[in-house]
């Protein structure tokens, strides 16, 4: 009897492993849509990511729910707009940015029998609020730090030797590069759980500041810029910056150190793609690659911070509700289900949650992912009406990234923006004005009023508040 039960268990386990796809979610920090070769960059070299795009599904209209790290990640892992209860005046200092009461998609996957792992940047809670308390059994280098003090070992110390408390020390050796280290941890996790269904979130700290990379790679891109007759931006990236309202924005991709960081990232993703092929699990492994918001292309008018990239033709970048801050790359590779294709389907950051559930054959849990809509049907070439997408940024940082407090709604061809600090509204036809240059609010007052009512109704329904604009750091 025991032998029969054991055989039955092993059979069911085998069937489960075959029917449930592995789900690898690669979340890159601060990576702009235009930062990949497959989306048009001619400076940055991303052959492995480009190959993934060519063999899978490439999204042209993927958005995030907020153009900053913490609220964007909150939306991804909770399936809810961050404006519902966080990042507002009275709630901005909660102990764990993602409360333990919020059920993540990892918790659903774990309950369904998945082995779950989280490697890299978390930034949603410190002691007692890390991924291991939110559904991921394995949690590696996933504290509350928003960025590493250094990309070179020891990662918890800056170049001047100063330690950062929320980035605890980890083992390593001189010369280790953080992006490579996270990749190796991911490869080990995949190897360990290759014989059962697993979910891995690999959340790279790259390509967030500090902008650091191996010297030989930086030199490679310095030479490439010279050969292309493009000015070397680097730390003097202000020469190609242009003014726009409260900030300036970078107009050329010409930072060689940033280019080197992207190559390191691409190399690591290439190793992951190779690993799943070598293990014979690629057919039933879903790999999703995206970013938490647009690239760091803007800064305050008086700021001297180094800028990383240009998001043109999209306006501005990180921190801004304009297209450069909210549009991100999104690639999905799943050989068993997806053929090489491109979709113009519009999605936002809250939509990953229900999509992962549908991938795994798990019933939707709408009380959890309140604002998410699965994009699973796009895998077979279908499109659907996503409905309106909303943004509410109550934590503007004009001195740092140049942005101010703003709210917006996008539906159909139009995007309506409330610029709270500047006391004005803007209306753009995104279908023919992706650079958001032609404000139609005055010439189309009825459309502007229609969308403003929709935006205000949404804000009222979730109880939004407006925090004071942060303008202390210079």
Phi and psi in degrees as a GROMACS rama.xvg file:
@    title "Ramachandran Plot"
@    xaxis  label "Phi"
@    yaxis  label "Psi"
@TYPE xy
-62.8965  -38.9468  UNK-2
-64.754  -41.1382  UNK-3
-63.8794  -43.5343  UNK-4
-64.3876  -39.0611  UNK-5
-63.9134  -43.0487  UNK-6
-63.7699  -39.939  UNK-7
-63.0357  -42.4697  UNK-8
-61.4683  -45.1551  UNK-9
-65.1686  -36.8888  UNK-10
-65.3842  -46.1803  UNK-11
-63.7263  -39.5383  UNK-12
-61.5468  -41.5757  UNK-13
-65.76  -42.0227  UNK-14
-63.5025  -42.2042  UNK-15
-60.3271  -46.0633  UNK-16
-62.174  -34.3619  UNK-17
-76.3148  -34.4811  UNK-18
-86.5965  -29.3177  UNK-19
-93.4683  120.577  UNK-20
-74.0171  147.976  UNK-21
-70.1542  143.97  UNK-22
-126.392  111.529  UNK-23
-107.222  118.052  UNK-24
-110.315  111.147  UNK-25
-102.865  111.833  UNK-26
-109.756  112.285  UNK-27
-95.9711  144.966  UNK-28
-95.7141  127.398  UNK-29
66.7593  19.51  UNK-30
-86.2839  116.592  UNK-31
-75.8732  155.27  UNK-32
-57.6797  -35.9966  UNK-33
-84.0037  6.64088  UNK-34
-87.8506  5.85228  UNK-35
-120.688  147.462  UNK-36
-58.5436  -39.3787  UNK-37
-69.145  -12.8142  UNK-38
-109.354  7.01296  UNK-39
120.038  -5.50214  UNK-40
-70.1546  136.623  UNK-41
-105.095  -10.2274  UNK-42
-93.8978  -52.0237  UNK-43
-71.9019  137.446  UNK-44
-107.076  112.658  UNK-45
-132.279  59.1618  UNK-46
-61.9683  -35.2612  UNK-47
-73.8633  -40.5839  UNK-48
-67.8508  -38.7697  UNK-49
-62.3098  -39.0848  UNK-50
-64.743  -37.9264  UNK-51
-62.2626  -42.2965  UNK-52
-64.0407  -40.3302  UNK-53
-70.1065  -23.4003  UNK-54
-105.242  -0.886286  UNK-55
-130.956  -149.937  UNK-56
-106.49  125.233  UNK-57
-109.239  126.183  UNK-58
-93.2373  131.607  UNK-59
-92.9907  -20.3335  UNK-60
-128.789  53.7361  UNK-61
-93.8316  134.723  UNK-62
-124.726  164.697  UNK-63
-107.459  163.159  UNK-64
-83.9985  -9.04465  UNK-65
-164.396  142.405  UNK-66
-86.1378  22.3457  UNK-67
-128.894  157.843  UNK-68
-55.1843  -59.5645  UNK-69
-63.4534  -55.2246  UNK-70
-63.7673  -32.2671  UNK-71
-64.8227  -43.8656  UNK-72
-67.565  -36.2155  UNK-73
-56.5226  -45.7776  UNK-74
-64.4392  -41.89  UNK-75
-62.1178  -47.2768  UNK-76
-87.1412  -15.9268  UNK-77
-104.033  -20.6809  UNK-78
73.6716  18.3018  UNK-79
-131.024  147.955  UNK-80
-61.5361  134.665  UNK-81
-62.4286  -23.6445  UNK-82
-69.6483  -11.9883  UNK-83
-61.6103  -39.1908  UNK-84
-153.124  -2.2114  UNK-85
-126.314  168.036  UNK-86
62.2323  36.1852  UNK-87
-125.125  169.603  UNK-88
-52.7308  -45.9441  UNK-89
-91.0134  -6.09041  UNK-90
-124.151  5.70767  UNK-91
-70.4812  -16.932  UNK-92
-109.095  32.5035  UNK-93
-64.3176  151.939  UNK-94
-58.6233  -54.11  UNK-95
-113.507  121.532  UNK-96
-59.7089  -37.4288  UNK-97
-103.186  98.2863  UNK-98
-57.1986  146.084  UNK-99
-61.3057  -23.6264  UNK-100
-69.6511  -19.8349  UNK-101
-76.8665  127.883  UNK-102
-90.2753  118.989  UNK-103
-84.2997  167.134  UNK-104
-65.7229  -27.1245  UNK-105
-64.3073  -34.8627  UNK-106
-65.2795  -38.8372  UNK-107
-64.7436  -44.3137  UNK-108
-64.2543  -40.4135  UNK-109
-62.3197  -43.6443  UNK-110
-62.7275  -27.0399  UNK-111
-86.2836  3.61464  UNK-112
102.248  4.39993  UNK-113
-74.3239  144.091  UNK-114
-81.4198  130.444  UNK-115
-122.183  139.322  UNK-116
-142.543  145.51  UNK-117
-129.002  125.807  UNK-118
-129.773  123.193  UNK-119
109.79  -153.652  UNK-120
-65.2368  128.193  UNK-121
-108.045  -68.5  UNK-122
69.1122  18.9664  UNK-123
-121.218  6.95355  UNK-124
167.208  142.918  UNK-125
-92.2836  -137.5  UNK-126
-56.5112  119.941  UNK-127
89.7391  -3.91685  UNK-128
-124.348  17.4539  UNK-129
-77.2935  172.487  UNK-130
-54.5949  -31.6526  UNK-131
-65.259  -14.6703  UNK-132
-98.2906  1.2693  UNK-133
-124.736  20.9206  UNK-134
113.527  -7.87903  UNK-135
-100.526  116.28  UNK-136
-65.8606  -41.9511  UNK-137
-99.9393  128.875  UNK-138
-136.23  117.358  UNK-139
-128.001  123.986  UNK-140
52.9843  41.7705  UNK-141
-121.153  63.754  UNK-142
-92.9786  -160.017  UNK-143
-89.6188  -2.07359  UNK-144
-62.1933  137.567  UNK-145
-84.8319  -18.7777  UNK-146
-159.408  154.003  UNK-147
-78.7167  144.907  UNK-148
-59.1508  -32.1551  UNK-149
-151.511  148.688  UNK-150
-86.7053  -5.47057  UNK-151
-108.978  143.807  UNK-152
-64.0492  137.861  UNK-153
-79.2252  126.014  UNK-154
-65.5506  -22.4386  UNK-155
-85.3091  3.62327  UNK-156
-122.771  139.019  UNK-157
-75.3014  176.213  UNK-158
-60.7347  -28.5482  UNK-159
-89.4921  9.26869  UNK-160
88.2975  3.07888  UNK-161
-78.5858  130.288  UNK-162
-86.9815  155.686  UNK-163
-119.421  117.961  UNK-164
-59.4265  -38.5629  UNK-165
-85.0536  8.01679  UNK-166
-123.917  85.3189  UNK-167
-65.5069  153.649  UNK-168
-60.7253  144.255  UNK-169
-133.052  158.84  UNK-170
-66.9697  151.792  UNK-171
172.034  -170.702  UNK-172
-141.55  160.404  UNK-173
-57.2742  134.381  UNK-174
98.6151  -15.6446  UNK-175
-62.7639  139.682  UNK-176
-112.036  132.836  UNK-177
-58.4884  -42.903  UNK-178
-60.5694  -40.7264  UNK-179
-65.3942  -40.6095  UNK-180
-62.71  -44.637  UNK-181
-64.4839  -37.5327  UNK-182
-61.3377  -44.9116  UNK-183
-62.2228  -39.5889  UNK-184
-62.4232  -40.1049  UNK-185
-65.4396  -41.9622  UNK-186
-62.0157  -39.8493  UNK-187
-65.7772  -39.6737  UNK-188
-63.1303  -45.7221  UNK-189
-61.4553  -42.3842  UNK-190
-61.9023  -42.7554  UNK-191
-64.9558  -36.394  UNK-192
-112.104  22.8096  UNK-193
-62.3291  -23.1222  UNK-194
-95.4559  6.12421  UNK-195
-142.591  166.632  UNK-196
-67.5639  131.627  UNK-197
-135.616  155.806  UNK-198
-125  131.761  UNK-199
-128.049  126.159  UNK-200
-100.598  115.86  UNK-201
-106.792  103.058  UNK-202
-105.727  94.1909  UNK-203
-67.4313  141.457  UNK-204
-71.7043  -33.0544  UNK-205
-62.8717  146.905  UNK-206
-107.85  36.0215  UNK-207
-65.3221  155.521  UNK-208
-60.3095  155.558  UNK-209
-72.3699  144.256  UNK-210
-82.3924  95.6277  UNK-211
-136.431  141.395  UNK-212
-157.615  163.826  UNK-213
-57.0865  141.293  UNK-214
-57.8594  -39.1826  UNK-215
-65.1161  -34.2638  UNK-216
-73.4701  -37.8731  UNK-217
-61.4026  -43.2515  UNK-218
-61.9203  -36.1365  UNK-219
-57.7398  -45.5581  UNK-220
-79.774  -25.2909  UNK-221
-63.0836  -41.6498  UNK-222
-67.4257  -40.3446  UNK-223
-62.9638  -42.76  UNK-224
-60.877  -40.1171  UNK-225
-64.9345  -42.2248  UNK-226
-65.2793  -34.3001  UNK-227
-83.0519  -3.42786  UNK-228
59.3702  41.6129  UNK-229
-111.284  134.509  UNK-230
-59.033  134.521  UNK-231
-71.4343  111.642  UNK-232
-73.3337  -65.9034  UNK-233
48.5696  -141.831  UNK-234
-71.8768  -14.4981  UNK-235
-97.4961  33.8129  UNK-236
-66.0181  -2.59429  UNK-237
-69.6919  -19.4861  UNK-238
-64.6167  -29.0105  UNK-239
-103.626  7.08691  UNK-240
-81.2092  146.034  UNK-241
-123.542  150.548  UNK-242
-81.853  142.698  UNK-243
-150.064  108.572  UNK-244
48.7737  -107.89  UNK-245
-93.6268  4.4188  UNK-246
-147.918  179.24  UNK-247
-119.853  153.951  UNK-248
-133.451  147.552  UNK-249
-79.2385  139.274  UNK-250
-111.106  -7.49597  UNK-251
-135.088  138.453  UNK-252
-82.9514  101.037  UNK-253
-149.324  23.769  UNK-254
-95.9245  106.153  UNK-255
-64.3973  -33.6241  UNK-256
-68.6692  -38.4349  UNK-257
-66.7128  -40.5606  UNK-258
-59.4766  -40.2213  UNK-259
-66.0048  -38.0017  UNK-260
-61.9835  -40.4035  UNK-261
-67.1179  -38.3754  UNK-262
-63.1919  -41.1574  UNK-263
-60.5225  -42.8425  UNK-264
-60.1986  -47.3048  UNK-265
-61.9984  -41.1524  UNK-266
-59.126  -41.7525  UNK-267
-65.0062  -41.0731  UNK-268
-66.8791  -34.575  UNK-269
-59.7406  -39.5477  UNK-270
-65.8625  -36.5969  UNK-271
-67.7827  -43.6415  UNK-272
-60.7274  -40.8893  UNK-273
-66.5016  -40.1516  UNK-274
-61.4544  -48.2016  UNK-275
-66.3379  -29.1935  UNK-276
-68.038  -46.9537  UNK-277
-61.9992  -34.6187  UNK-278
-80.7857  -6.65686  UNK-279
73.2089  24.9654  UNK-280
-116.274  7.92693  UNK-281
-64.639  -35.2682  UNK-282
-58.7598  -38.8314  UNK-283
-111.55  30.812  UNK-284
-117.775  123.107  UNK-285
-92.2609  128.213  UNK-286
-118.904  120.129  UNK-287
-113.673  125.808  UNK-288
-120.797  126.955  UNK-289
-155.079  -173.344  UNK-290
-130.153  163.603  UNK-291
-86.4579  -13.1669  UNK-292
177.552  -179.205  UNK-293
-67.826  168.612  UNK-294
-69.9855  157.733  UNK-295
-75.6506  95.4003  UNK-296
-122.369  -6.1323  UNK-297
-127.325  155.821  UNK-298
-151.88  165.622  UNK-299
-64.6539  160.114  UNK-300
-60.187  -31.409  UNK-301
-101.874  -1.19256  UNK-302
-75.3384  148.709  UNK-303
-115.769  11.1814  UNK-304
-62.1944  149.717  UNK-305
-70.7352  132.075  UNK-306
-96.7913  146.846  UNK-307
-90.6391  -45.5847  UNK-308
-154.265  179.274  UNK-309
-118.98  137.961  UNK-310
-101.979  5.52258  UNK-311
-54.6333  141.542  UNK-312
-84.0609  2.04362  UNK-313
-78.7559  145.826  UNK-314
-80.5598  130.231  UNK-315
57.3686  -155.471  UNK-316
-164.967  -141.492  UNK-317
-43.646  130.633  UNK-318
95.9773  -24.1961  UNK-319
-96.8977  145.215  UNK-320
-81.6645  -4.82685  UNK-321
-65.9754  169.35  UNK-322
-57.8878  -35.1134  UNK-323
-65.5005  -24.7076  UNK-324
-88.8295  -26.8087  UNK-325
-106.121  -23.3441  UNK-326
-81.0682  137.937  UNK-327
-138.714  160.428  UNK-328
-71.3172  148.255  UNK-329
-149.139  117.427  UNK-330
-124.928  140.381  UNK-331
-131.8  123.515  UNK-332
-116.826  122.739  UNK-333
-154.735  85.914  UNK-334
-51.7837  -33.8001  UNK-335
-69.8765  -22.238  UNK-336
-124.156  -26.3207  UNK-337
-117.577  130.789  UNK-338
-98.1846  160.688  UNK-339
-57.569  122.227  UNK-340
-164.444  167.758  UNK-341
-126.8  136.514  UNK-342
-122.156  144.5  UNK-343
-100.39  9.33454  UNK-344
-59.0102  133.198  UNK-345
-87.5073  129.645  UNK-346
-136.908  164.822  UNK-347
-133.43  173.151  UNK-348
-59.5718  -28.8797  UNK-349
-70.363  -13.3171  UNK-350
-81.9169  -14.1525  UNK-351
-64.4762  -40.0097  UNK-352
-53.7654  -61.3899  UNK-353
-66.674  -26.9669  UNK-354
-65.11  -42.8693  UNK-355
-62.5902  -38.5563  UNK-356
-63.3207  -44.596  UNK-357
-66.7925  -36.565  UNK-358
-55.1944  -42.7851  UNK-359
-85.5836  -0.303272  UNK-360
73.7288  25.7287  UNK-361
-98.1751  135.238  UNK-362
-57.9147  146.555  UNK-363
-60.6359  153.541  UNK-364
-129.875  72.2326  UNK-365
-58.4443  -24.0421  UNK-366
-69.16  -17.9195  UNK-367
-92.0687  -61.5633  UNK-368
-89.7961  65.9194  UNK-369
-54.3487  -34.7966  UNK-370
-112.83  11.2508  UNK-371
-101.207  144.16  UNK-372
-131.139  125.065  UNK-373
-62.4818  138.595  UNK-374
-105.099  20.1383  UNK-375
-55.6707  -37.1967  UNK-376
-64.6022  -20.3078  UNK-377
-67.7901  -18.7727  UNK-378
-65.3967  -23.3211  UNK-379
-108.949  20.1657  UNK-380
86.1109  8.43251  UNK-381
-87.5411  154.644  UNK-382
-122.763  164.282  UNK-383
-155.424  167.086  UNK-384
-86.1759  103.882  UNK-385
-66.8483  -27.2024  UNK-386
84.2929  -177.795  UNK-387
-65.9444  146.793  UNK-388
-117.396  135.765  UNK-389
-118.989  151.867  UNK-390
-136.566  145.495  UNK-391
-145.273  111.521  UNK-392
-112.006  103.507  UNK-393
-101.805  14.5847  UNK-394
-130.011  50.4764  UNK-395
-59.911  147.627  UNK-396
-132.884  73.174  UNK-397
-61.7704  -31.0208  UNK-398
-75.7673  -26.0629  UNK-399
-95.6018  -64.7173  UNK-400
-108.814  2.59885  UNK-401
88.3204  -12.3189  UNK-402
-80.8814  157.901  UNK-403
-125.561  178.297  UNK-404
-64.386  127.166  UNK-405
-146.328  155.863  UNK-406
-134.094  154.435  UNK-407
-156.351  158.369  UNK-408
-137.756  140.699  UNK-409
-125.754  130.254  UNK-410
-152.398  131.746  UNK-411
61.313  -131.907  UNK-412
-84.1525  -9.01357  UNK-413
-114.077  149.509  UNK-414
-131.06  125.246  UNK-415
-113.32  133.483  UNK-416
-126.853  132.92  UNK-417
-100.467  118.037  UNK-418
-98.3026  94.1869  UNK-419
-64.2385  -48.6717  UNK-420
-68.68  -33.8121  UNK-421
-87.0501  -5.34755  UNK-422
53.2003  52.8231  UNK-423
-149.2  165.941  UNK-424
-123.465  157.014  UNK-425
-137.46  145.867  UNK-426
-135.046  128.004  UNK-427
-129.95  144.757  UNK-428
-92.8477  98.1508  UNK-429
-67.1455  -24.8716  UNK-430
-65.4984  -28.9687  UNK-431
-128.278  10.603  UNK-432
-144.99  65.5209  UNK-433
-68.0741  -17.2401  UNK-434
-87.6851  -2.15319  UNK-435
51.0814  56.064  UNK-436
-100.383  -28.3717  UNK-437
-107.367  95.546  UNK-438
-73.349  116.925  UNK-439
-97.552  6.56976  UNK-440
-58.4297  -36.4434  UNK-441
-82.1051  -36.1925  UNK-442
-83.1768  -18.4686  UNK-443
-128.72  63.0382  UNK-444
-62.2196  -34.5379  UNK-445
-66.7531  -41.788  UNK-446
-66.2782  -41.5464  UNK-447
-61.1067  -43.4236  UNK-448
-65.9327  -40.5267  UNK-449
-58.9483  -45.6632  UNK-450
-75.4728  -33.0762  UNK-451
-63.9985  -39.3543  UNK-452
-62.6383  -42.1279  UNK-453
-62.6599  -43.9535  UNK-454
-65.082  -45.5416  UNK-455
-65.4745  -35.3864  UNK-456
-63.8018  -42.8654  UNK-457
-63.8521  -45.828  UNK-458
-61.0482  -40.7222  UNK-459
-66.5672  -36.9689  UNK-460
-67.4919  -26.1447  UNK-461
-108.638  0.065922  UNK-462
71.6926  47.7677  UNK-463
-68.129  152.399  UNK-464
-132.976  164.202  UNK-465
-117.875  117.252  UNK-466
-79.9869  155.239  UNK-467
-61.1185  142.143  UNK-468
-65.5286  131.275  UNK-469
-81.609  118.743  UNK-470
-142.937  34.6434  UNK-471
-91.8994  -45.4654  UNK-472
-75.551  137.375  UNK-473
